[in-house]
Amino acid sequence: MNSLATQHQRVLSGMRSSGQLHLGHYHGVLKNWARLQHEYECFFMVADWHALTTEYENPAIIANSVWDMVIDWLAAGVDPGAAKLFIQSHVPEHAELHLLLSMITPLGWLERVPTYKDQQEKLKEKDLATYGFLGYPLLQSADVLIYKAGLVPVGEDQVPHIELTREIARRFNHFYGREADFAGKAEAAAKKMGKKNAKLYQDLRKRYQEQGDHEALETAHALLEAQQNITLGDRERLFGYLEGGGRIILPEPQALLTPMSKMPGLDGQKMSKSYGNTITLREAPESVQHKLRTMPTDPARVRRNDPGDPEKCPVWQLHQVYSTDEVKGWAQQGCRSAGIGCLECKQPVIDAVLAEQVPIRERAQEFITNPNLVRNIIADGCEAARDVARETLTEVRQAMGLQYL
């Protein structure tokens, strides 16, 4: 892992504000966020600019869903006392870093991102021949790099975006990390660690650069991370000097692979708004019951006494998310023997989904009745995010020679 990423232990993740959240978001993202916020320094972002790349003709969708989405986050267990919650467009430093990084990013790097053509195919009804859509992976990179996030929770399909971010960070550091008298500044920084630590650092650096000793590299990383009496700039110089490069201004992030969401939709496909097969996070109980009671089952079970195959039934997929082993065994045996009907089989799932939603709905109500609290949480999160973003942008401008005053 990149040394600075390890040092900061910072996570950046976000969601596009383009509609109500559903149980797929809860099982696939929000439960993971609720865990990560107690393990890392987390920044969770309302990605309204990203939503604009595909919803630019109808931005009201974005405006109408921002606050509902934040309430869903809070209701699902995201804690503003443990994580920073903010709106992307309220931290304009993202846009400036995006612009500056666009100056050094080859066009071909953006065109080869797998999701670029995939999304164009999936969203044929939209005109996506825009710079904003082509450049959205670079905006994602700016989102991550502005916080020097070491870890980015993503699914397998998003890993190429993190690889692009790593390439951009590497290219930026190559162009702008070569300070005048870099070696001299790095040597001076090493002396600030004290005579003993400076000598150890130089020995480890020599072992890594001359012998390719990766154990020495890891030991040197740990040594630098433990230093309390050197500035962040000096630490970045020493990381770069250690590995034979220049100063690391933008650290390369790592993908933090998230477990694949096991939450299927009502038709057995992945739960997705575009498939029309969702249950929203705070959907009314009577609506949830109706959707689950009328969802399709194994087509072979035409009559009550026809045996079925759970593997061919979308309800069985929901049992795998919500049911105990005992209930799953009951459903398997009852379906195959026609000992239970489909409505009977669905009832434990209905009960479990409704029970899961009760605390979410109750917590949400606290925020719905107190909208100023939600806005204050976001205002505080935006301020904290901007403090970090400004610091990074100051370093970027200095490295690029754009600090004229």
Protein Blocks (a to p, Z undefined) as FASTA:
>chain_A
ZZklmmnopacdddddebdcdfklmmmmmmmmmmmmmmbccdddddfklmmmmmmmmmml
mmmmmmmmmmmmmmnopafklpccddfklmmklmmmmmmmmmmmcfklmmmpmklmmmmm
mmmmbccbbfklmmmmmmmmmmmmmnopabdcddfklmmmmmmmmmmmmmmmmmmmmcgh
klmmmmmmmmmnojklmmmmmmmmmmmmmnopaklmmmmmmmmmmpmkbcfklmmmmmmm
mnopacdfbccdddddddddfbdcfkopacdfklopaccfklcfklmmmmmmmpccdfkl
mbfklccdfklpfklmmmmmmpcfklmmmmmmmmmnopacfklmmmmmmmmmmmmmmmmm
mmmmmmmmmmmlmmmmmmmmmmmmmmmmmmmmmmmmmmnopafZZ
